[in-house]
Amino acid sequence: MSWMGFAIWAWVSLAGAQEPMPTAPSAASDVVSDDAMGPDSVELATDPSVGVTVPWYVGMPVSLVSLVAADGGLPPEYLEPLLRVRQGRLLSPGDLREDISLLYRAAAFAAVEAEVEPWVATDDTGALIDAVRVSYVLVPPATVSSVKVEGPAGPARRMARRSLGVHKGEAIFPEDDLPLYRARVGGALAEAGWSESRVDLRSTPDGERLEALVLTVDPGEPRRYGTVHVLGDILEPASLRCRMVDLGARFSRRVERRPDCGISERQMRRWLRREGVSEGARVETGQLEEALVNVRRKLVRRGWLQSRIGFHIGEANADGDLSRTINVEGGPRLVLAVDRKRSFRERLLPTAGQLQETLGLYGGERMDDLTVEEATARLEDWFDRKGYLAAAVELDAEPVPGGVKLNVVVDSGRKHRLSRIEVTGANTFPPSFISGAMREAAVETLGDKKVSRAGISRGLEALEGVYRGAGHLDAVATFEGLLPPNTFEPWLFRRRRTLRTGIRIRIQEGPRTTLVSLSIDDHGGMAGAAVARATSELQGQPFNPGRLEALERELTGIYQALGYLNAETEIDVDVDSEGQEARARLSVLPGAQVRLRSVVVRGNRRTRRKVVTRELTLELGEPITPQAIADSRSNLYELGLFRVVSPELLGDDDRTRDLIIHVEERKNILLEGGGRVASDQGAVATARATHRNIGGLGHSLNLTGQLGYGWLGDEWRIDTLAPVWRVATRYTAPWVPGRGHDLIVEGLVREVAQEPTFRLQRSGLRFGIRSRFGDKVETFANYNAQIRQLENLDPGALVSGDPWLPLLGLDNQGGGELTVPSQNRVQTGPEILLLVDGRNDRFNPTQGAYLSVQGQLVDKFQSESVMFRGDLRLETFVGLGPIVVNWFGRVAGGRAAGDGNTLPIEDRYYLGGAGSMRGFRLNTVGPANFSSRPNLNMPTGLDPAMEGKALRNAPGHWVWTGGDSLFQTTLELRIPFTALGLSDWDGTNFFVFSDVGQVQLLDDAVVTSSTARGLNRPYRYGVGAGIRVATPIGPAAIALGVNPEPIGAWEEPRILPHITLGEL
């Protein structure tokens, strides 16, 4: 806060600003009646014995309230609704203080002053009365117009700019802020090694309330490390034998550390260099100390528990850099030795490094009796958590030359697998319920069928909580022991086999307390339904403290949802001495309904205020609810413009609050990248640049570029002669034409798409409206216009009635001489898309459904024929515990006007490949033509290829044509590795699938070779399994698809792998 902000007190007290005025005459007091002042009247009483002088203006009516800018120009925010002092009310010093504090906090003025001067007003009869005029004088702060950094280029200059932390458009108070910024930059440079740097920060006026900052940096020469010496009792020349022994001890239990082996000086210097400590490196504050701490951690992990590292500063070299000497004292080295002769199942133990952590030896411990005892208990607990209930651990420490040898003898015993839980003494709950409650409370042990003391203890604690919830407030659950195995076990295998056993639990329920009376005093009278329901459900039932707490939260939530933010509940419970009956009395105190008086936006340097306020779900004068505040915050985050959104309610009035929205803006320019690699489609990289706040209106403009290559034949070799690429732009204008709607204009500058049977280039324009209806429903209404050209194709992919035929120099039946590239074809028409997203998670759903309905019409505005395409997709997710069942169904079809006409080759439907039907090559499901090799003069890299089968020497081949109808269904079962007990494989799923589908041509007049030869089938299907892993660049999956009924004439493989990585 600026010192000028406290100048307000001079005006509030009017000391020296106004001449003292006598108390208003009695005639004026008579005129101002209680009726005239209303409920906000203030009754003043003066006690002469106290000797307190009341300011002359206190209690006088306010005739006029105004905001005045000291140097002209008020801020864009409308701040008058924030004021407590209002026309017609009586003036009080408390209101003045609250207004000044609120204005200063809400709008960050450099100073706020309140001036009170005599004025006149009229009463109800029109007579003049004495009154006051209140003027708030606001001094806006200056804003930063530009930031310039002067000084030699290099890391010091960059660090100075980052540490300054001031950006264009931010408010600044030069007198107060410049010294702080200067000190901050100087401190950052000193910590980074420039201890002799000189920093100068100055501001110059750059217009009305604008300041240009110039930061001048002279870093000077940084401090650097001179010679670094490393000394110590554990340093020794590099020894291959010691290195191999230490490496073996890290990965094997059978290799023991050697106490006579140390650390080479080279290794020590390597560790220091990684921490930034080396000769000639810049000396940063605290860097050496932190480096030595990290080096000591490495020594501790290698067994030197009592190691100590220090340093001292030596003489300077010719450049003035001081040398450092690092002293390393290793102390005795810990050697972990597992006695395999006396141990049983020692292979269960972790390796040396992990075993040391399991024993709790993190450094600094001396291997005395207490340390050994604590380490023994930790290792026994480790076995216990894995189900080895009877594990015996013996640790023995003995001194050896150069260290301490800790002999480990373990007998894990048999692993106890939980088969059943026997319950005695339970009357309220059945044994199956008690067993399930214990398993759920200890998921990692009992829930995983491991008998563990820790799991049993946790389960018993949970059981007592369940019984307390059922009215048994004094219930006690105890563990009475293990049950004998119920199956015969040969003596020879008893020691090694897992023991299937159970546990016996005894329940002492104690008396059951009944809630005989529940009295709810709903002072607001707005929760009648909840009160009636709670009374009927809880009264006469077992006393459950948890349900009463939930009732309190529910009633409070009901009132808060109506705007009673200060609603409270009070509960009083009385239990009789015998614990049989309980009586509860709950009072609901709603308080006053709080309404929104004003909204102030802070931190929007580039974004216009209306962009923020239009996303609010609250209107002025409406009740304020927590849900409305949360929804408004969520809406602002969804704009993508702000990094932080922090709503804050201000005000001490019980009935009104002012909403302050603090935002931190993101950078306007966003750069993104992505890619995808698939075994049947090649590799594609994507880059996108977005300006997301054009003109401060929240409008966005992005430019997207894609570049990719397919595989050359069956070989994993990039086909560099036939790249695919795409350049597109998109403009989005939110709130056009109104709330919930966005205007979207997309320009396809150029796209070159390569499919197995054709190569297409196109450009076009699309504009439309995106509409949102709630959180789940979204629609798109677009109009498209595109210019397309076929650069190359396999003639066998054409069918009669294709609109491309005349543009390729062919007749309607495909006769004539093929000419490529083709003539341009224009296609225009509207498109409608409906999306309904009911999934519980957009990226990793486990429940819900996703529906997509699309309709596209090709009109005759610029097109030569009318066509229609429709596409319906439905995907559902059902969670069965951690397992997810995913079903996907798709039905699509299209029609061209006129008999014998079909959809163009690029708009027909295709199936096959990793993205649709696994077990089949890309786009090889459906009708096909047998075609001889085309006689075209094309480069080798552009020769048609059918999914990896080169055609240069083939007399003929099958070419899939696609179809104008499609149906597809997929059933997939996803099993997380964590559900299989592999807890370290989070994000990895195993899945099995079944894909069924087919593509067909609807018009009987369109005949393909496969139809004529009877090769088409009503449906095709594939089954298989795979693994999917979540990675930072997108999901990676490998699936093995099986085609149970391959068609021999098409040379279909029976088994086909599919590999994908990333997503666009």
N, C-alpha and C positions, 0 to 999 in steps of 0.2 A: 504494500500500500504506500502510495506517495505521501510525503509529509504534507502536501497541500490538501490532502483529503481531510485532515483534521482541522482545517481552518473553519469548518462549518460551525464549530462551537462558538466562535466569535459572533456569528450571525444568530445562532439560536438564542444565546443569552442577550444579544443586542447590546453588549457592553461597548460603549463608545460609538455604536452605529446608529442608535436611535436615542433621542432624549426620553428620559422617564416620563411616562404619562400618568396622570392621576387615574384612580379607579373610575370606571364608568359611572356616571351619575345614576341615582336610584331610578330616575324616570326611564333610562335606557334599560336597566335591568327589568323593570316591570314590563317593558314591551316584549322582551325575549322570554316567552313562556315555554313551559315544558311541552305543550302541545305543538308549538311552532318548531321546537328543536327535534322532537321525535325521540326514538329510542336511543339515539347516540348522544343525548344530552349529558353533560358533565356538571355535577353539582359541586361548587367550590365552597369551602368553609375556611375562614381565617381565624386563627386563635392568636390574639395580640400577645398573650403571655409567652408564646413560643418565640416570637420575634423573627419569623421567616417572611421575607419579602417575596411575594408572588409577582412574576413578570406581568407587565400590564396587559399583554396579549392573551394570556392564558384564560380560556373559557369564553373568549369572544368569538362570534360567528365568523366563518370564512366567507368572504364575498367573491374572491377570485383566486384561482390557482393557475400558475403558468410555469412553463419550462423555457428558460432563456439560455442560449448558447453564448458564452463569453466572447468568442471571436467570430460569431456568425456561423449559421449552419448547424442544425440539429442532426443527431444520428438518424439513420434510416428506421430504426426501431420506433414503434409507437409506444412510448413509455408512460403516458399519463394514467393508463389503467393500473399501473403498479402502485400509485400513490395512495397512502392512507388518508392524507389531508384532502378533503373534498369540499366543494362548495356547499354551503348550508350547514355544515357540521361545526361543532365547537372545536377550537384549536387547543391542542395539548402538546407539551414538549415531547412526550413519548412518541406521538405520531410523527413529529418532525424528525426525531432521531431514527426511527424505523425507515422513513422514506429516504433519508440521506444514506443510510447503510445499504438499503436495497438498491438504490440507483448506482451507488459506487460498485456494488458487487455484481449487479446484473449487466451493466454496460461498460464497466472498466474505464470510468472517466478519470482524467488526471486530477480533478478536484470537483467537489460538489458543495455548493454553498446555498444556504436558505436565507432569504431576506424577507422580513416581516415589516410591513408598514401600515399605518392607519388607512382605513378605507371606509366606505359607507355601503350600506345595504338597505333593503326595504323589507318590512315585515309583511304579514298577511293583509294588513289594512292599507299597505302602500306607503306607510310613513317611513322616513329615513331613520336608520339606527346606526350606531357605531359598529364598525366591523374591521376586518383586517384583510390585507392582500398578501398572499404568500407566493414568492417567486423563487424557483430553484435555478440557480445559476450553474450551468454545466460547462466544464472545461474538457472537451474531448482530447484524448491523447493524440500524439503524432503517430503516423504509420510509416513503415519502412518502404521507401520507393525503390531502392536498389541496394545491393550489397556488393562491394568490390574489395578484392583481396590483392594487396600489392606485396611484392617480395620475390625472392628467387624461387623459381619453380622447383618442385621436389616434394618429398614426403612431409616436410615441415609445413609448407604452405597448404597442402591438402588437409593435414591434421588441424591446422588453425581454422580452416573454413568449417570443418565438421564440428569442432568443439565450440565454435561461436554459437551455433544453434539458432540463428535468427534468419528469417526468410522474408521475402518481399510480401508486403501486405500486413505484417504483424504490427500490433500496437507497441509503442516504445515510449518510455519516459526518459529522455536523454540524461537529465541530471542524476537520476537514480540508477538507470540501467547500464549506462556506458561503463562506469567503474566496475560493475559486477561482470559484465561481458569481458572487459579487458583482463580482469583477474582470472576469469575462467580459462581464457585462451592461454595466458601465460602459465597457469598451473598445468594445463594439459601438455604444453610443450616441455615444461620442466620434467614432468613425470615420464615423458617419452625420450628424455635424454638431452634435450636442448636447454640446459640449465642456465645458459647465459643469453637466452633469447630476449629481445626487446620487442614489445608489442605496443602499438599505438592504435587506438580506435577513436575516430572522430566522426561527427555527424554534421552535415551541412543542410540548410533548408533547400528543399527541392520543389517548392510549391506550397499551397495552403495546407498546413498540417501534414506535410510530407518531409521526411528526413532521408537523406542519402548517406549510407554508412560506408566508410572507407577504413579497412583494416590493413595496417602496415605491419609486416612481420620481418624482423631481422633475426633469424634463428641463431646466427653465429655457428661456431663449431660445436657439434654434439659431443657429449662424453662418450668415450669408447673404451672397451676393455683393452688393457694392455696384454702382457703375457699372462696366460692362465696356467698356473702350476697345479697339479693334482698329486697329493701325497696321501699315504695311508698305509695301515698295517695289513689290509687285505688286497692291496694292489700287487699284481704279479704279472710277469710276461704272459702273453697269450699262450695258452696251452690247449692243444686240440683235445687231449684226454679230458681235461676239466670241462671244456665246452660240451663235449659229447655226453659226459656224465650229467651235467646240469640239464641239458636238453632232454635226456632220457628220463630224468626224475620228474620233469614237467608233464610227461605224457605216459609214464608207466609207473605202476606201483612197485615193480620189481627192481627198479634202479634207485639206489639211495644217493643222496647228496654226499659229497666228500667234504668234511670240515677243513681239510688242508688245502682245498681249492679256493681261490679268491676271484677277484674281478680284474680284468686287464685294464690298464690305463686307457687303452684305445676305446674299450667299451664305455668307460666312465666319461670320456670326452665326447663320445657319440651321444650319450644321454644328455649331457650339458648343452651340446650344440643344438639338439632338438628343442631345448628350452630357450634358445636364443643367447646362450652364454658361450662365447668363443672370442678369440683374439680379433680385434677390429670391429666387433659388433657393437651397436649402440647400447648404452647402459640405460635401461629404463628403471624407474623407481619400483622397488620391491621385486624386480624380476629375478635377481640372483637368489633372494630368500625363497621365492616360490619354486625356483628351479631345484634348489637343494631339498626342499620338502618332497618334490616329486621323485627326485633321485633316491631319497631315503625310502619312499614307498616301494620302489623297485628292489632295493636291497632287502627290505622286510619280506617281500614276496619270495625272495630267494633264500630266506632262512636267517638273515642277520637281524634278529628281533631287537637287539639292544644297540643297533648301529647309531652313530652320531656323526653329523656332518657340520662343519663350521668353515669359516673363511676369515682371512684377514687381508688387508690392503697393503700392498708393498710400494715400491718406488715407482716413479713415473719414468716413462721412456722418453725418447727425443721429442715426440709429438705431444708430450704432456699426459699421455694416457697411463693410468695407474694399473699396476699388475694386481692380480688376485691369486691367492693361494688357497686351494680347497683342501681341507684336511678331512680325511675319512677314517673313522674308527669303527671297525666292524663289530668287535666284540665276539663272543662265542656264537658259532653258527648252529642253528637248529637242524638236526638230521632226523628226518622221519623214517623210521624203519618198521615195516610191517612184518611181524614174525609169522611167516606163512606156515611154518611147521606146527605152531600152537594155535593158529587161527583157523576158523571155519568160514568159508565163503568170504574171504578177504577181497575177492574180486568186486564185491559190492562197494568197496570204499572208493572214494574219488582219488584222483592222482594227487601228487604231493602239494602242488599249489592250491588246489581246491580243498584238500584235506586240512591244510593249515588254516584256511578261512573257516571251515566247518568246526574246527576246534576252538575258534574264537581267538586265534593268535594273530593280532593285527599290528603288533609292534610295541616295544617297551616292556613286555612281560619278562619276568625272571622265572625260570623253570623251577619254582619251589613247589612244596606240597599243595598249597592252595591253588596255584595255577593248574597243576595236573588234575586236581579234583574237579575244578570247574570245566576243564577241557573234557574230562571223562563224561560228565553229565551232559555236555553239549552233544557229544558223539552218540550217546545213548538216545537222546531226544531225536537226533537225526535218523537213527534206525527206527525209532518208534513211529515217526511220521511216515515211514515207508512200509509199515505193517509188521515189522519184526519186533513183536511185543516183548519177547523174552531175550532180546539181545544182551549179551554181556560184553563189556568193554574193560580192558585193563591197560592202563598207561603207566609206564615206568621210565623215569628220566635218569640217565646216568652220564656223568661227565666223560668226555673223550678228548683226546688232544685236539685243540682248536675249536671245540664246540661242545654241544650237549646233544646226546642221542636220546630220542624219545621213542622207546619201543612200544609198538601198538599191537596188542593182541585182542582180536575180536572173535566172538562166536555169535553170529547173527541169529542162530537158532532157526526155527522154522517161520516162514512167513505166514501170518494169520490172515486168512481171508474170511471176511464176514459173510456168513450164510443166513443167519437169522438173528432176530432180537427177541428174547423171551421177556415178557413183562408180567410182573405180579403186583397185586394191590391196586390195580387200575380199574376204576368203575366208571369214571366220567367219559373216558375216551377208549376206543377199541385198540388192541395191540398194534394193528396195522397202521393206525394213525400215529401212534407214538413212535413206531419204527420209522415211518416216513419223516416225521419231524426231526428225529435225531440225524438221519441221513442228510436231510436238507441243511441242517445247522452246521454239519461238518462235511462239506462237499468233497474236500480234497482227501479225506481219510475214510470215514464211514460211508460217504456217498460214493467213493471209489472202491468200496468193499475191502478197505484196509482196516484192521483192528488196531487202534492206536489209543494210548492213554490220553493224549491231548485231544483227539477227536471225541472220545467218550466224555471227557470233562466238558467240552463245548456242547455236546449234545444234551448232557444233563442240565446244564445251565439254561439251554433253550427250552427244555421240557418244563422246568419250573416256571419260566415266563409264560408258557402256554397255559399251565394250570392257574397261574394268577389271573390270566385273562378270562378263565372260566369260573372265577369266584373262589378258588381255593388259594387264599392269600398266604397260607402257611404250608403249602405243599413242598415236599422234599423228595428229590429223586436221587437214588444211590445206585452205585454199581456194585453188584454182589459177586461177580466173577465170570469166568469163561464157562461155556457149556462144553461138555465132552463131545468129541466128534461122533457123528451119527453113522459113519461108514467104517468098515473094516480096512485096516491098512497093514500091509505086510511089514514085518519088523525091519527088513533090509532097507526099505525105502522111506521109513518114517522120518529120518533126519533130513532128507533132501526134498521131500515133497511139500508143497504148500498145504498147510493145515486149514481145512474148512471147518470153522467153528462159529459159535454164536456167543452172545453176551447176555447176561441176565441182569435185568433192571428191576428195581423195587421202587414202587411209588407209595409214598405216605401222603395221601391227599389232604388229610385234615378236614376241618369243618368247611362247609361251602357257604359263602356269604351271598345272600340274595338282596338285590336292590329292591326293597319294598316300597320305596317312595322316591319319585323323581319330580321335583318341582322346578319349572323353568319360568323365570320372569322375563318375558320378552317386552321390554319397555318401549321398543319401537313399533311393535306389532306388525313387522314385515316378514317374519320367519315362521308364520303360523303353520304352514305345511310341514316344514322340517321339525318344528316343535311337536306337533301331533304325532308324526311318524316316530320320532325318537322316544316319546313317552310310551307309545304302544309297543315298541320293539325292546326297550331297555327295562321298563318297570316290570317287576315280577320275575326278571331273569337273573342269572348269576351276575354278581357284581364284577364288572370289567373296567378297571381304571383306564385302560387304553382306549376303550370305546367312548368313555366320557371325554378324554382328551381330544379324540377325533371329532366328537360333537361340538366341543368348544371351537375347534378350527373351522368346522363347517358353518356354524352360526356366525362367526366373525367374518368368514369369507362371503356369506350372503350379504351382510351389510356393507362390506367393503366394495362388493360388486355393484352396489347401489349408490356409491359415493360417500359412504360413511367411513372415511379413512381412519378415524380415531376410535372405531368401535372396539370395545373390550368385553371380556367375559370374566365373571368371578364365580368360582365354584367352592362349595363347602360340603364336605362329606363327613358323615358321622356314622361310625361302626360301633355296634353294641359290644359290651365286654366279652360276650361269648363268641363273637365273630360270626353270628348267624345272620344278622340283618344290617343293612346299610341304608342310609337315607342321604340323598343328595339334593342340593339346592343350587341351581345355576341361574345367574343373573346376566342378562345381556344389556350392556350399556352402549347404545349406538353413538351417542354424541351428536354433533351437528353434521349435516350433509355438506361436504366440501365441494365447491364449484370452481371451475377454472375462470380466473379473472383476466389473465393475459398470458401471452407467450413471447419469450425473448430468445433469440438465437445468438449464440456466441461461437466464435471460431471459424465462421464461414468466410474465409478470405476470398475465395474464388466463386463459390456457389451462391446463387441468389437466395434471398430469404424465402421466397415463395416456393422454391424447390423443396425446402425443408418443411415448411408449415403445411403444404398440401398433402404430405404423407402422414400427418397426424390424424388419429382417429378420434380426437377430442375437438369439440367446438367450444368457443367462448360461452360461458354461462352454463355449460353442461356439468353434471356431476363428474368428478374425477374418480376413476377406478384403476386399480393396479393392472387389470388386464388391458385397458386402453393404453396405459403408459407402455406396457410391454409390447403391444402390437405396434405402436408408433415407433418404438425403438427398432423392432424387427423390420418394419417398412423402410426405415432409413438405412439400415445395413444392406437391405436388398438392392438399394440403388447402386451399390458398389462405389460410391463416391467418398465414403468416410471410413477411416481406420478405427476411430473410436466414436461412439455415440453415448453420451451420458446425460440422461434427463434428471433434473433436480427440481423439487418443489420447494418454493420459498414462501415465507409469510407466517405471521403469528396469529392471524385472524382465524377463528374457529370455523368460519364459513367459506372462506375463499383462499385460494393459493395461486401463486404465479409460477408458471412452468418455464424453467430455464433449460434450453437444449444446448449443451456443450458438445461441439463436434471437432474432430481432428480430421482434416481432409487428406485423402490419398493423393499421390502424384497424378497429374492429368494423363500422362502417357504410360501405357501398360504394354509391355512386351512379353509375349508368350511363345512357347515352342512345344512341339510334340512330334510324335511319329508312331509308325506301326510297321511291324514286320510280320508277314504271314507266309507260310510255306506254299500257298497256292496263289498269292496275289503280289508277291514281291515286297518291296520296301518303299515307304512313303514318309517324307518329312514335311512338317507343317510349321509355319511361322506366322504370327499375327501381331500387328501393332494397332493399338486402340487409343484413341483420344476419348475419354469417357465423360468429359464435362465441357462441351463446347459452349462458349458464351456464358458459362455459369448456369446454364439451364438444365443440366443433367442429360443433354443430348450426347449421343456417342457416335463415333465414326471409326470403323476399323477397316484395315486392309489385311487380307489373308492371302498367303501364298503357299502353294503345295508343289512339291517336286518328288517324283518317285520313278522307280524302274522295276520292271518285272524280271522274272527269272528266264534265262535262256534255255529252253527245253527242260529236260528233267534234271539238268545240272544246276547246282547252287552257284550260278554265275550270273552276274548282273548283265542284263541286255541294255547296254549303254546307247545303242542306236535307236531305241524307241522309248524315249522318256515320256512320262505323263506329267502334266503340270496344270496348275490352276491358279488364276489370279482373280480375286473377287473383293468387292467392297460392300459395306453395309452401314446404313445410317438409321439410327433409332431415335425417335422423338417421343419420350414418355408423355402421358397425359394428353395425347392428341388422338381423338378429338375431346376426350374427357377422362375422368377418373377411371382407372382400371383398363385403359386402352393405350396402346402404343402404335405410332405410325412407323412402319419399317419400309425402307427403300433399299433394295439390294441390286447391285450391278455386277454381273458376271463379265469381267473384262475379257477373259479368255480361259477356256478349259480344253485340254486335250486328254481324252479318256481312252484307255486301251483295254479292250475286252478280248477274250480268246478268239472271237470271230470277226471283230471289226475294230476300227479306230475312228473316233469321232472328235470333232472340235466344234465348240459352240460358244456363243456370246449372247448376252441378253440382259433384260431388266425385269425386276419384280418389285411391286409395291403392294402394300396391304396393311391391314389393321390386326394387331394382336390384342385379344381381350381376355381378361382374367375374371373369373367368377369364383370368389373364395380362394382357398388355398389349394384346391385340387383340380379345378376345371379351367382349361385354357383353350381358346379357339384362335385360328388364324384364317383370315379371309384375304386372299391375294389375287392379283392379276399378273400373269406372266407373259413375256414376249421374248422369244429366242430366235436366233439365226443359227442353223446347224449345217454341218457339212461332213460327209463321210470321206475321210482321207484314204481309207483302205478297208477292205473287207474280204472275207472268204465268200465267194458267190453261193456256196452251199447253204449259208445262213439265211438267204432270202427265200421268201415264200410268195406265192401269188397273192396279189392284192396289197402288197407292201407299197406305201406311198413313195418310197425311194426308187422304185423300179424305173419310172420315166426319167428321173434325174440322173440315173446311172447309164442311160442309153439302152435300157432293156424294155421289152413289152411286158404286159401284165402277167405273162406266164414265165418270165425270166429269159425269153429268147432275145438274141441280139448280141452286140459286142459291148462288154463291160467297160465303162469309162470311169476311172478314178483319178483324182478326187472328183466327187460328185458336184453337181450344181447345188447352190444354197437352197435350203428349205426353211421357211418361216413358220413358226408355230406360236399361236397366241391363245389365251383363254384364262378363265378364272379357276381358282382352286380353293377348297375349304378343308380345314383340318381341325379335328376335335381331339383333345387330349384330356384324359381323366386319370389322375395319378393318386391312387389310394394306397401306395406303399408306405411302410413305416420308415423306410430309409431310402434315400434316392440312390446312394452308391452301393450299399450292401443290404438290400432288403431281405427280410425274413418273414414278413407277413404283408398281406394286401394284394392289390391288383393294379394293373396298368392297362388302359384302353386307348387305342388310337384308331380313329375313323377318318379316312381321307377320300375326298372326291375331287376329280379333275376333269374339266371340260375343255376341249379344243374347239374354239369357235371358228367362224369363217371371216373374221375381221381381216386377217392377213393370211390365214391358213387356207389350204386348198380343199380340205375335207373336215368334217365334224367327227370328233372322237370323244369317248368318255372312258375314264378309268376310275375304279373304286378299290379301296384297300381297307380291310378291317383286321386289326391285330388286338389280341388279348393275351396278357401274361399274368399269371397268378403265382403267389408264393404262400406256402403253408409251412409253418414251423412246427416241427415235432421235436421239442427240446432243442438241442443244438443242430439237429439235422433239418435241412430245408428241402421241400419238394417244390420244384419249379415246373410249371406247365405253360407252354406257349402255343398259341393257335393263330393261324393267319389264313384268311380267305380273300382273294383278290381277283378282279376280272376287268376286262375292257372290251370295248366294241367300237368299230369304225362304221360310219354310216355307209349304206349301200351293200348289196349282196357281193360276196366274194372279197371284201376288203378286210384288211387286218391292221393291227397296230404297227407302227414303224419298228424297225429292228431294235432301236435303243429303248423303246418304251414297252417292249414285251417283257414278260416275267421269266425269271430264270431261277433254278434251284441247283444246289450242289456246291460243296466246299465247306470250309471251316465256319463260315458265317451263316449257313442255312442247314444243309444236310450233310452231316459228316459221314465218311465212308465212301463219298463220291468225289470225283474231280470237280473243279470249278465249272459251274453252269452246264453240267452234263446229265441233268435229269429232265426228261421230257422228250418231245418229238425231235427227230434228226433227219437230215438228208445225207445220202451217200454222194459224195462229190469227187470228181476227178481233180487232179492238181490244176489250179488256175495258171493259165499261161500269161503271167504278168511280169513286166520288167521292173522288179522291185529290188532294193538293197537286201543283202543277205539277212541283216538284222530285222527286216520288216517282213520276212517270209511268214505267211500264216502258219501257226502252230496250234495243234489241238492238245492243250494241257501237257506240254512236254514232249509230244511225239513229233519229231521233225518230218516235214513233208517233201523235202527236196527230191528224194528218190522214191517216194511212195506213189503208186499208180492211182490210188484213190483213198478216201478217208471219210469218216463220219463227221458231220458238222451239226451241232445242235442249234436249233432255230429259236428256242424259247417258245412261249405261247401267250395267248391272251386270257388265260385263266390259271389260277394257282390255288392249291390248298396245301397247308403245311401244319403239322403239329409236332411238338417236342415235349418229352417228359424227361426231366433231369432230377436226379437225387444227389444232393450235395452233402458231404459228410466232412466237417472240419477235422483236421488232424488232432486238434485239442480234444475232440470227443473220443478219439481213439487212444487217449492217454499221452499224446505227444504235446505236452504243454509248451515246449519251446518253439513249436511250429505254428504259432498264431498267424493267421492270414493265409494259410495254405489249406486247400480243400481237395478232397478226392471226390470225383463225381462219376456217375454212370448215367447213360442217356439212351434214349430211343427216339429216332427221327423218322417221321412218316410224311410223305408228300408226293405231289405230282404236278406237272405243268402240262396243259393241253391247249389245243386250238379248237375254238368253239364252232367255227364255220366248217360244215362237212365238205364244202367245196374246196377248202384248202387242204391238200393232201401232201404229206411228206413221204420220204422213202421208208421211214420206220413204220408209218401207218400202212403203207402198201405191203410191207413184208410181215406185218403182224408182230412187230417188236414192241410196240407200245403196251404198257401194262396199266391197270387201273390205278395202281399206287406203287411207290417204291419206298423202301425203308432201310434204315441202318441202325446199328446198335454199337455200343462201345463204352469206353471208360477213359478217364484222364485225370490230370492233376492241374489245378489252377492256383497260382501264387500271386498275391498282391505285391507289387513293386512300386517304387517311387515314380516310375514312368508309365504306370498303367499295369493292368493284369497281364501276366504271362501264363500261357496254357499250352499243354501238350495233350493231345487226345488221340486215341487209337480207334478209328472207325472201322466197322466190319459191315460189308455188304453181303448179306446171307444169300442173295439170289443174283449174282452178277450175270449180265448178258454177254455171252461169249462173242457174238458178232461185233460188239463194241469194245472188246478187250478190256472190260472193266476189272480192276483189281479187287480181290476179295477183302484185303486189309489195306488200309491207307492211313498213314499218320498225318496229323494236322498240328502245326506249331504256330502260335501267334504270340506277339510281344508288343505291348503298348496299345494306345488307342489315340485316335485323332480328335 
